[in-house]
Amino acid sequence: SPSVLVSTHFHGLVKQNLLPDTDHVEYLTMDTLRDGDELVFLYQLVPGLSDISYACHIAAGVGLPANIVQRAAEVSELIRANKLVGKIGGPGLKRQKEVCGAVVCKFLELDLDFDNIVSFLKDFVIPTVGEK
């Protein structure tokens, strides 16, 4: 029988039983070690499911500002709890759409094989965060 690899960050697919319950599906996750706030990826597949996202740990590890990581953690928790995510102070909706559109266009121009994604984040994305 064929083997199919599905990789997702949408934990709800499993929690809501949206995937078939069959012996032909095996759930694997990447092994990690946690010691307090320290997280180490072991880069080994192990049986089981991940019920947590490490996105905020990764974002902090690559140098995104602490206030952005904190807001991401807050939003993630609100979504996980199925609560409304309130808007914090910032630019008007029209300006916000313009800024987001510019970031998307600039990202689509990147050659991910050659361009430096960290420089893109530091030089182009992060400066737009506090823009009003």
C-alpha positions, 0 to 999 in steps of 0.5 A: 500500500502507498505511504503518504506523509502529511505534515501540519500545524493544524492540531484541530485536524486530529482533535476534531477527528477530521482524519480517518480512523484507520490502521493505515494512518500512523501519527508521528511527531518530532521529539523535543526536550524541555527544561523550563523555558529552554526547548531543544529539538531532537530532530527525531520522529517518535510515535504520537501527536504534538498538542502544542505549538512551538512557534513562539519559542522559535520566534524568540530564538530567531530574534523577533522582539519580545513584545511581538512574541508575547502578543503572538502567545496571547493571541494563540491562547485566545484562539485555543480557548475559542475566545475573541481576539481583540485589536490592540492600538495601531494603524487604521484598517486601511493603512494596516491593509496597505502595510500588510500588502507591501510586506506580502508583495516584498516577500513574494519577490524573495528568492528563498534559495538565495535571499536572506530571510532573517535580513528581510524580517529585520530590515522590512517586516519588523520596522512596520510593526510599530507603524501608525 
